[in-house]
Amino acid sequence: MPSPETSRRYAVFSDVDGTLVHYPKQLQPDGVGGEGEGITADDGMLYLPPSRTGTRGVISHRTLRLCSLLRNGGASDGKQGSKANVPFILISGMRTTTLFQRLPFLPRADAYVSESGGRIFYPRPILGEGADATDGLVDGAVIQPQLYPGISGADSAPFALVEDVHWRGQMSKPTAAGADGHDNEISIEQRQGKLWDFARTLMNRGYTLDTLGYATAFRVNRKHQRAELAEQFDAFIEKCARREDIPKELGCSTNLGCVDVYPTMSGKRNCADYLAKRFLGKADGNGDMVSLKSHAFCLCDDDNDIEMALACRAAYLPGITSESIGELASNSQAAGTFIVTEDTSKGIVETRATEAALEKVLNEVR
């Protein structure tokens, strides 16, 4: 009889940018050699469309295949493997509109999370006309996955999106983000909710906020601030990290040098905990209570992943993108809770380091 440890089901959470998707220098607007030089069409990469700022990411075909293998319990044909399927969740700080644009290029998952945990979407098969209405169905969202070598029939099928209406209801409380952020026609000045009250406070202090495509969060980007505030931005980040001058109903994290602000009930860790219990139940088949520490692994790379990473059984890092997460990885590497797969001496960087991380997670959940 298998031991409780080997028979336990796990959930896997993965960040996107810097973890699954990478940004080779030669593909960026300021890249040496110009766009695309040195990367060919048959290099085993799937190219994401350029962002609003012109940056362009890639995800390797092998990363996509490994994610599918992981999700299907070790089976490579899209069918269930020898073990139960592993819930695989993409969890990102990106705005929801960006997530929708990128979904055709990202691994098929059991849930997709945007806005640092503020919004949750589940894939659903396309149903014909006359099908019963579904609460939370995203109007007009039909995702057609990009094809890559080895994609299964199940992963290549188009799908619709259904938002988690319970989670949305929690985020829409007046003490959180309120409901107004879901309507782009309502200006920041008119939105109700603690999140937007604080947004207006920052705007009155001269900060420029990034709210486009966000319903449950906003971003403060150093690059968008006037010279005086940009020079003091490190101090602003430190104050946010210490939760100074932040309302108790709100949380914040740094991501790629920006500050994301969102309700305290949101955040990647809280969202991951909610989804782990949704997919695995409050207790597993052995009678053990489901928790991130006992039932979840994550892949990540940046400061906004730290709380989730510390809460999980183990965190796998394809690379280090911040000083603070680098220190955590150095201090906990021996304990096996933060595992860095990058090895520059062997050329295991970026997509190759991601593939190495996925292989390690796959070995853990098999």
Buried (B, 14 or more C-beta within 10 A) or exposed (E): EEEEEEEBBBBBBBBBBBBBBBBBEBBBEEBEEEEBEEBEEEEEBBBBEBBEEEBBBBBBBBBBBBBBBBBBBBBEEBEEBEBBBBBBBBBBBBBBBBBBBBBBBBBBBBBBBBBBBBBBBBBBEEEEEEEEEEEBBBEEBEBEBBEBEBBBEBBBBEBBBBBBBEBBEBBBBEBBBBBBBBEEEBEBEEBBBBBBBBBEEBBEEEBEBBBEBBBBBBBBBBEBBEEEBBEEBEEBBEBBBEEEEBBEBBBBBBBBBBBBBBBBBBBBBBBBBBBBBBBBEEEBEEEEEBBBEBBBBBBBBBBBBBBBBBBBBBBBBBBBBBEEBBEBBEEBEEEEBBBBBBEEEEEBBBBBBBBBBBBBBBEBBB
